[in-house]
Amino acid sequence: MKRILLSLAVFCLSLYANAQAVDSTATDDEQIQKMSIHGYVDTYYSYNLNNPANQDSYGSTGAGRVFYGRHNEMTIGLVQTKAEYTTDDIHIVTDLTVGPSVKYVNFGNTGTSLLIKQAYIEKRFNKLSLTVGQFGTHIGYELIDAPENLHYSLSYSFNNNPFYHTGIKAEYHFCDYFGLMVGVVNGWDGITDNNQAKSIISQAYIVPADGFEIYLNWIGGNEEGTDAYRHLFDLTSSYDVTDRLSLGLNASMGFNRIGQDSINTNWGGAVLYAGYELTDNFTLGIRAEVFDDTQGTRNLGAYYEGLTLTGSLTMANGIITIKPEIRLDQASKDIYFIGENNKLTNSQSTIGLSVIGKF
């Protein structure tokens, strides 16, 4: 009898120990699922058919291109490492970038803060969420992250609108087809504010049908000095025509009102996108755009037209993406460099190849 009781006791203890081991493993797995670290490396080569001696495709204004402005040179764009911690109601993000393009991406930051692309804390309350910190802008169709865009180079509208904001925002999803966002931020592109005034951001998210999304965006505030208000209105939309064909639209209009006499300057642009999946791992995309800054509000002082054709080939289960790209730019005045003497002309054409690796 004693042997039977002893055997039962040992059996029960072994079951308890196994149960504890399973629970411990489950807890570890659960923690692993909550924490993730990922990122990418993007590299590119670009050849400017103008063959400028200074190897500059940015143009004399410095903003004809962004992130993609070196001629006949193999270089790195960005190296990103993004850590995320997520639970049912908490989302914490640390998004750090290094590389030559950091001075454009996070240009409003200084010192070690220049490495910060995003750093925020999000708290969810059912349909409501609150976010505080530095987060990417809600404006525009394209993103800074090269793996997330069909094209490697970025549009004029993207280049001349905000990249990120620092502040607080609240989002409320009424249903799967409609949501609103409103927030208070320090302005455009900077951890610190350039004055004591704040800007207001807002967004309306609408899904009229499956595969059809519309975003109505706005930012406004006194950010240009004493009694100088800057406003930007933005419409972003995407539509999946078929499983393989998608269309996109981005249209924006911004203006400054300076002084009590209401001197107004403005800028604006429109971009059309089309992407077609020729195969499961190759997509062909085209982007046509116009951008008007003839008043020089965004320091360009010209009217621009652009046409970009890009292929996107994914390999190694989506880890590596290769993007060959042809881009044509034309301006209403001579701003692009050409030839051995770096003379100026009103157009340029580039051929490029980017290789992006994700982890």
VEXLUM-613153 format. One record per residue (C-alpha): x, y, z. Coordinates in Angstrom, 2 decimals. Example, Ala and Ser with C-alpha at 12.3 -4.5 7.8 and 13.67 -1.06 7.14 Angstrom:
# residues 2
<r east="12.30" north="-4.50" up="7.80"/>
<r east="13.67" north="-1.06" up="7.14"/>
# end
This chain:
# residues 359
<r east="0.00" north="0.00" up="0.00"/>
<r east="2.80" north="2.34" up="0.90"/>
<r east="4.46" north="1.63" up="-2.43"/>
<r east="1.19" north="2.44" up="-4.25"/>
<r east="0.74" north="5.73" up="-2.35"/>
<r east="4.37" north="6.62" up="-2.94"/>
<r east="4.03" north="5.89" up="-6.65"/>
<r east="0.87" north="8.03" up="-6.84"/>
<r east="2.65" north="10.86" up="-5.07"/>
<r east="5.61" north="10.70" up="-7.45"/>
<r east="3.21" north="10.57" up="-10.43"/>
<r east="1.28" north="13.62" up="-9.17"/>
<r east="4.49" north="15.55" up="-8.54"/>
<r east="5.73" north="14.73" up="-12.03"/>
<r east="2.43" north="15.94" up="-13.55"/>
<r east="2.68" north="19.16" up="-11.53"/>
<r east="6.28" north="19.70" up="-12.61"/>
<r east="5.36" north="19.11" up="-16.26"/>
<r east="2.43" north="21.48" up="-15.97"/>
<r east="4.66" north="24.14" up="-14.49"/>
<r east="7.17" north="23.64" up="-17.31"/>
<r east="4.42" north="23.99" up="-19.93"/>
<r east="3.07" north="27.12" up="-18.25"/>
<r east="6.56" north="28.59" up="-18.06"/>
<r east="7.14" north="27.89" up="-21.76"/>
<r east="3.78" north="29.41" up="-22.64"/>
<r east="4.66" north="32.53" up="-20.67"/>
<r east="8.00" north="32.83" up="-22.45"/>
<r east="6.34" north="32.40" up="-25.85"/>
<r east="3.76" north="34.99" up="-24.94"/>
<r east="6.49" north="37.46" up="-24.02"/>
<r east="8.33" north="36.76" up="-27.28"/>
<r east="5.20" north="37.53" up="-29.25"/>
<r east="4.82" north="40.87" up="-27.45"/>
<r east="8.35" north="42.04" up="-28.28"/>
<r east="9.63" north="42.34" up="-31.85"/>
<r east="12.75" north="43.84" up="-33.43"/>
<r east="12.90" north="44.40" up="-37.16"/>
<r east="14.21" north="46.86" up="-39.70"/>
<r east="15.86" north="47.26" up="-43.07"/>
<r east="18.92" north="48.39" up="-45.00"/>
<r east="18.45" north="50.24" up="-48.29"/>
<r east="21.22" north="50.80" up="-50.83"/>
<r east="21.10" north="52.34" up="-54.27"/>
<r east="22.99" north="53.38" up="-57.39"/>
<r east="21.80" north="56.27" up="-59.57"/>
<r east="23.05" north="57.62" up="-62.87"/>
<r east="22.01" north="61.13" up="-63.95"/>
<r east="21.95" north="61.49" up="-67.74"/>
<r east="22.88" north="65.18" up="-67.30"/>
<r east="26.23" north="63.87" up="-65.98"/>
<r east="26.77" north="66.78" up="-63.55"/>
<r east="30.39" north="67.17" up="-62.47"/>
<r east="29.35" north="67.81" up="-58.85"/>
<r east="27.39" north="64.50" up="-58.83"/>
<r east="24.34" north="66.43" up="-57.58"/>
<r east="20.78" north="65.46" up="-58.59"/>
<r east="19.19" north="67.55" up="-55.83"/>
<r east="19.32" north="70.69" up="-57.97"/>
<r east="20.37" north="74.23" up="-57.11"/>
<r east="17.46" north="74.60" up="-54.69"/>
<r east="18.62" north="71.53" up="-52.75"/>
<r east="15.16" north="70.00" up="-52.82"/>
<r east="14.74" north="68.81" up="-56.39"/>
<r east="15.32" north="65.36" up="-54.95"/>
<r east="15.46" north="63.95" up="-51.45"/>
<r east="17.13" north="60.66" up="-50.37"/>
<r east="18.08" north="59.86" up="-53.97"/>
<r east="20.31" north="62.67" up="-55.09"/>
<r east="23.82" north="61.35" up="-55.80"/>
<r east="24.96" north="60.79" up="-59.39"/>
<r east="27.09" north="57.80" up="-60.45"/>
<r east="27.61" north="56.65" up="-56.90"/>
<r east="26.81" north="53.50" up="-54.96"/>
<r east="25.65" north="54.46" up="-51.51"/>
<r east="23.40" north="53.70" up="-48.55"/>
<r east="20.12" north="55.47" up="-47.93"/>
<r east="18.90" north="54.45" up="-44.48"/>
<r east="19.56" north="51.72" up="-41.94"/>
<r east="16.58" north="51.24" up="-39.63"/>
<r east="16.15" north="49.27" up="-36.43"/>
<r east="12.64" north="49.28" up="-35.01"/>
<r east="11.69" north="47.73" up="-31.67"/>
<r east="8.02" north="47.29" up="-30.74"/>
<r east="6.37" north="46.09" up="-27.56"/>
<r east="2.68" north="45.27" up="-27.82"/>
<r east="-0.02" north="44.03" up="-25.46"/>
<r east="-3.79" north="44.12" up="-25.76"/>
<r east="-3.85" north="47.80" up="-24.83"/>
<r east="-0.26" north="49.09" up="-25.05"/>
<r east="2.00" north="49.72" up="-28.03"/>
<r east="5.50" north="51.14" up="-27.50"/>
<r east="7.73" north="51.93" up="-30.49"/>
<r east="11.40" north="52.87" up="-30.73"/>
<r east="12.31" north="53.50" up="-34.37"/>
<r east="15.94" north="54.49" up="-34.95"/>
<r east="17.70" north="55.26" up="-38.24"/>
<r east="21.28" north="55.93" up="-39.29"/>
<r east="22.84" north="56.62" up="-42.66"/>
<r east="23.33" north="59.45" up="-45.16"/>
<r east="19.60" north="60.19" up="-45.49"/>
<r east="19.09" north="60.73" up="-41.75"/>
<r east="19.87" north="64.43" up="-42.15"/>
<r east="16.79" north="64.68" up="-44.40"/>
<r east="14.49" north="62.25" up="-42.56"/>
<r east="15.00" north="63.62" up="-39.04"/>
<r east="16.40" north="67.01" up="-39.98"/>
<r east="14.45" north="68.88" up="-37.28"/>
<r east="16.28" north="66.97" up="-34.55"/>
<r east="19.83" north="67.58" up="-33.36"/>
<r east="22.52" north="65.67" up="-31.47"/>
<r east="21.66" north="62.09" up="-30.61"/>
<r east="17.99" north="62.91" up="-31.29"/>
<r east="18.90" north="62.94" up="-34.98"/>
<r east="18.77" north="59.14" up="-34.83"/>
<r east="15.11" north="59.10" up="-33.75"/>
<r east="12.62" north="58.55" up="-36.55"/>
<r east="9.82" north="57.56" up="-34.20"/>
<r east="9.54" north="57.06" up="-30.46"/>
<r east="6.05" north="56.91" up="-28.99"/>
<r east="3.71" north="55.25" up="-26.54"/>
<r east="0.17" north="54.29" up="-27.54"/>
<r east="-2.57" north="53.39" up="-25.05"/>
<r east="-5.75" north="51.77" up="-26.34"/>
<r east="-9.19" north="52.06" up="-24.74"/>
<r east="-11.45" north="49.85" up="-26.86"/>
<r east="-12.20" north="52.04" up="-29.92"/>
<r east="-10.16" north="54.99" up="-28.61"/>
<r east="-6.36" north="55.21" up="-28.65"/>
<r east="-4.01" north="57.90" up="-27.33"/>
<r east="-0.47" north="58.34" up="-28.68"/>
<r east="2.27" north="60.54" up="-27.23"/>
<r east="5.82" north="61.07" up="-28.47"/>
<r east="7.40" north="61.49" up="-31.90"/>
<r east="5.41" north="59.77" up="-34.66"/>
<r east="5.29" north="59.75" up="-38.46"/>
<r east="3.04" north="62.28" up="-40.15"/>
<r east="-0.49" north="61.44" up="-41.24"/>
<r east="0.02" north="63.58" up="-44.35"/>
<r east="0.61" north="62.00" up="-47.75"/>
<r east="0.57" north="58.70" up="-49.62"/>
<r east="4.22" north="57.69" up="-49.39"/>
<r east="6.35" north="56.74" up="-46.38"/>
<r east="9.97" north="57.30" up="-45.46"/>
<r east="10.52" north="53.53" up="-45.18"/>
<r east="11.84" north="52.25" up="-48.51"/>
<r east="10.31" north="48.75" up="-48.15"/>
<r east="6.81" north="50.22" up="-47.79"/>
<r east="6.78" north="52.19" up="-51.06"/>
<r east="6.51" north="50.83" up="-54.57"/>
<r east="8.92" north="53.49" up="-55.83"/>
<r east="12.35" north="54.06" up="-54.32"/>
<r east="12.60" north="57.78" up="-55.03"/>
<r east="10.03" north="60.02" up="-53.38"/>
<r east="7.60" north="62.54" up="-54.84"/>
<r east="7.88" north="66.33" up="-54.68"/>
<r east="4.75" north="66.45" up="-52.54"/>
<r east="6.28" north="64.05" up="-50.03"/>
<r east="9.57" north="65.97" up="-49.99"/>
<r east="7.89" north="69.29" up="-49.25"/>
<r east="5.32" north="68.24" up="-46.66"/>
<r east="5.99" north="67.20" up="-43.04"/>
<r east="7.77" north="63.94" up="-42.22"/>
<r east="6.93" north="63.61" up="-38.53"/>
<r east="5.43" north="65.35" up="-35.51"/>
<r east="6.06" north="65.47" up="-31.78"/>
<r east="3.03" north="65.75" up="-29.52"/>
<r east="-0.14" north="63.88" up="-28.62"/>
<r east="-3.00" north="62.57" up="-30.72"/>
<r east="-6.26" north="60.71" up="-30.14"/>
<r east="-7.88" north="58.31" up="-32.63"/>
<r east="-11.41" north="56.94" up="-32.43"/>
<r east="-12.59" north="54.15" up="-34.71"/>
<r east="-16.37" north="54.31" up="-34.85"/>
<r east="-16.42" north="51.19" up="-37.02"/>
<r east="-14.28" north="49.44" up="-39.62"/>
<r east="-15.33" north="52.02" up="-42.21"/>
<r east="-14.94" north="55.33" up="-40.38"/>
<r east="-12.53" north="56.89" up="-37.92"/>
<r east="-11.32" north="60.29" up="-36.70"/>
<r east="-8.01" north="61.57" up="-35.36"/>
<r east="-7.12" north="64.88" up="-33.70"/>
<r east="-3.95" north="65.98" up="-31.99"/>
<r east="-1.71" north="68.78" up="-30.74"/>
<r east="1.91" north="68.86" up="-31.93"/>
<r east="4.96" north="71.13" up="-31.84"/>
<r east="4.60" north="71.77" up="-35.57"/>
<r east="6.57" north="70.17" up="-38.37"/>
<r east="9.63" north="67.97" up="-38.08"/>
<r east="11.23" north="68.59" up="-34.72"/>
<r east="11.29" north="67.45" up="-31.10"/>
<r east="11.54" north="71.07" up="-29.97"/>
<r east="9.22" north="73.85" up="-31.08"/>
<r east="10.34" north="76.95" up="-32.96"/>
<r east="7.94" north="79.08" up="-30.90"/>
<r east="5.42" north="78.70" up="-28.08"/>
<r east="2.49" north="78.17" up="-30.45"/>
<r east="1.23" north="74.67" up="-31.25"/>
<r east="-0.25" north="73.13" up="-34.36"/>
<r east="-3.44" north="71.10" up="-34.59"/>
<r east="-3.56" north="67.92" up="-36.67"/>
<r east="-6.65" north="66.02" up="-37.78"/>
<r east="-7.67" north="63.16" up="-40.02"/>
<r east="-10.90" north="61.55" up="-41.19"/>
<r east="-10.63" north="57.93" up="-42.35"/>
<r east="-13.36" north="56.62" up="-44.67"/>
<r east="-13.80" north="53.24" up="-46.40"/>
<r east="-16.65" north="53.59" up="-48.94"/>
<r east="-16.14" north="50.01" up="-50.19"/>
<r east="-13.80" north="47.07" up="-49.75"/>
<r east="-10.37" north="47.97" up="-51.11"/>
<r east="-11.21" north="51.68" up="-51.30"/>
<r east="-9.74" north="53.99" up="-48.64"/>
<r east="-9.92" north="57.78" up="-48.28"/>
<r east="-7.96" north="59.94" up="-45.82"/>
<r east="-8.78" north="63.63" up="-45.35"/>
<r east="-5.88" north="65.30" up="-43.52"/>
<r east="-5.08" north="68.74" up="-42.12"/>
<r east="-2.43" north="70.49" up="-40.04"/>
<r east="-2.51" north="74.14" up="-39.06"/>
<r east="-0.92" north="76.53" up="-36.61"/>
<r east="1.15" north="79.64" up="-35.99"/>
<r east="4.53" north="78.20" up="-36.95"/>
<r east="6.14" north="80.81" up="-39.20"/>
<r east="6.78" north="83.55" up="-36.66"/>
<r east="4.67" north="86.33" up="-35.15"/>
<r east="1.13" north="86.27" up="-36.52"/>
<r east="2.10" north="83.86" up="-39.29"/>
<r east="-0.15" north="80.85" up="-39.80"/>
<r east="0.63" north="77.80" up="-41.89"/>
<r east="-2.08" north="75.39" up="-43.03"/>
<r east="-1.89" north="72.24" up="-45.12"/>
<r east="-4.84" north="70.27" up="-46.49"/>
<r east="-4.23" north="66.81" up="-47.88"/>
<r east="-6.28" north="64.12" up="-49.61"/>
<r east="-4.89" north="60.59" up="-49.85"/>
<r east="-6.76" north="57.71" up="-51.43"/>
<r east="-6.12" north="54.17" up="-52.65"/>
<r east="-8.30" north="51.77" up="-54.60"/>
<r east="-7.75" north="48.11" up="-55.43"/>
<r east="-9.30" north="47.76" up="-58.88"/>
<r east="-8.50" north="44.04" up="-59.00"/>
<r east="-6.36" north="41.67" up="-56.97"/>
<r east="-3.37" north="42.78" up="-59.05"/>
<r east="-4.14" north="46.37" up="-60.09"/>
<r east="-4.13" north="49.22" up="-57.56"/>
<r east="-4.51" north="52.98" up="-57.96"/>
<r east="-3.55" north="55.82" up="-55.65"/>
<r east="-4.02" north="59.57" up="-55.37"/>
<r east="-2.39" north="62.25" up="-53.26"/>
<r east="-3.41" north="65.91" up="-53.57"/>
<r east="-2.32" north="68.65" up="-51.17"/>
<r east="-2.59" north="72.40" up="-50.83"/>
<r east="-0.77" north="74.51" up="-48.27"/>
<r east="-0.57" north="78.21" up="-47.57"/>
<r east="0.99" north="80.72" up="-45.20"/>
<r east="-0.77" north="83.83" up="-43.94"/>
<r east="1.81" north="86.34" up="-42.79"/>
<r east="1.03" north="89.47" up="-40.76"/>
<r east="-2.14" north="91.38" up="-40.09"/>
<r east="-2.43" north="92.40" up="-43.75"/>
<r east="-2.85" north="88.67" up="-44.58"/>
<r east="-0.15" north="88.28" up="-47.20"/>
<r east="-0.72" north="84.77" up="-48.50"/>
<r east="1.73" north="82.44" up="-50.16"/>
<r east="0.84" north="78.92" up="-51.17"/>
<r east="2.08" north="75.67" up="-52.63"/>
<r east="0.45" north="72.45" up="-53.73"/>
<r east="0.80" north="69.25" up="-55.67"/>
<r east="-0.99" north="66.20" up="-57.05"/>
<r east="0.34" north="62.69" up="-57.57"/>
<r east="-1.23" north="59.72" up="-59.36"/>
<r east="-0.06" north="56.16" up="-58.71"/>
<r east="-0.71" north="52.87" up="-60.46"/>
<r east="0.74" north="49.48" up="-59.59"/>
<r east="0.25" north="46.15" up="-61.33"/>
<r east="1.45" north="42.77" up="-60.06"/>
<r east="2.73" north="41.01" up="-63.15"/>
<r east="3.67" north="37.98" up="-61.05"/>
<r east="3.49" north="37.08" up="-57.38"/>
<r east="6.94" north="38.59" up="-56.80"/>
<r east="7.20" north="41.35" up="-59.43"/>
<r east="5.18" north="44.59" up="-59.51"/>
<r east="5.43" north="47.40" up="-62.04"/>
<r east="4.52" north="50.89" up="-60.85"/>
<r east="4.15" north="54.31" up="-62.44"/>
<r east="3.91" north="57.69" up="-60.74"/>
<r east="2.93" north="60.96" up="-62.43"/>
<r east="3.11" north="64.19" up="-60.46"/>
<r east="2.97" north="67.97" up="-60.52"/>
<r east="4.09" north="70.37" up="-57.81"/>
<r east="3.63" north="74.14" up="-57.76"/>
<r east="5.86" north="76.35" up="-55.62"/>
<r east="6.25" north="79.28" up="-57.98"/>
<r east="5.86" north="81.67" up="-55.02"/>
<r east="8.82" north="80.07" up="-53.27"/>
<r east="6.93" north="79.16" up="-50.10"/>
<r east="8.83" north="75.86" up="-49.88"/>
<r east="12.06" north="77.47" up="-51.17"/>
<r east="11.77" north="75.84" up="-54.63"/>
<r east="10.39" north="78.80" up="-56.56"/>
<r east="9.22" north="76.83" up="-59.59"/>
<r east="6.60" north="74.53" up="-61.08"/>
<r east="7.63" north="70.88" up="-61.36"/>
<r east="6.52" north="67.84" up="-63.29"/>
<r east="7.74" north="64.29" up="-62.73"/>
<r east="7.26" north="60.82" up="-64.17"/>
<r east="8.65" north="57.67" up="-62.50"/>
<r east="8.61" north="54.06" up="-63.65"/>
<r east="9.67" north="51.43" up="-61.11"/>
<r east="9.85" north="47.67" up="-60.97"/>
<r east="9.79" north="45.85" up="-57.65"/>
<r east="11.16" north="42.31" up="-57.49"/>
<r east="10.99" north="40.43" up="-54.17"/>
<r east="13.30" north="37.51" up="-53.41"/>
<r east="14.18" north="35.18" up="-50.54"/>
<r east="10.62" north="35.04" up="-49.20"/>
<r east="10.26" north="38.82" up="-49.30"/>
<r east="13.47" north="39.55" up="-47.38"/>
<r east="15.22" north="41.18" up="-50.35"/>
<r east="13.62" north="43.63" up="-52.79"/>
<r east="15.30" north="44.91" up="-55.95"/>
<r east="13.90" north="48.06" up="-57.55"/>
<r east="15.08" north="49.30" up="-60.97"/>
<r east="13.78" north="52.83" up="-61.60"/>
<r east="13.64" north="55.45" up="-64.33"/>
<r east="12.69" north="59.01" up="-63.37"/>
<r east="12.14" north="62.15" up="-65.45"/>
<r east="12.00" north="65.63" up="-63.86"/>
<r east="11.18" north="68.96" up="-65.43"/>
<r east="10.93" north="72.42" up="-63.87"/>
<r east="9.68" north="75.79" up="-65.05"/>
<r east="13.13" north="77.26" up="-64.55"/>
<r east="16.72" north="76.06" up="-64.70"/>
<r east="17.57" north="74.35" up="-61.41"/>
<r east="19.24" north="71.06" up="-62.38"/>
<r east="23.00" north="70.72" up="-62.89"/>
<r east="24.42" north="69.51" up="-66.19"/>
<r east="27.87" north="68.82" up="-67.64"/>
<r east="31.44" north="69.49" up="-66.59"/>
<r east="30.80" north="73.14" up="-65.70"/>
<r east="27.68" north="72.41" up="-63.64"/>
<r east="25.54" north="74.69" up="-65.73"/>
<r east="21.83" north="74.77" up="-65.00"/>
<r east="19.02" north="73.31" up="-67.07"/>
<r east="15.30" north="72.77" up="-66.54"/>
<r east="15.23" north="68.97" up="-66.70"/>
<r east="17.04" north="65.81" up="-65.70"/>
<r east="16.61" north="62.07" up="-66.18"/>
<r east="18.01" north="59.38" up="-63.92"/>
<r east="18.33" north="55.60" up="-64.03"/>
<r east="18.69" north="53.84" up="-60.71"/>
<r east="18.78" north="50.51" up="-58.96"/>
<r east="18.06" north="49.98" up="-55.28"/>
<r east="18.46" north="46.85" up="-53.18"/>
<r east="16.55" north="46.65" up="-49.90"/>
<r east="17.02" north="44.00" up="-47.24"/>
<r east="14.52" north="43.49" up="-44.39"/>
<r east="15.00" north="41.67" up="-41.13"/>
# end
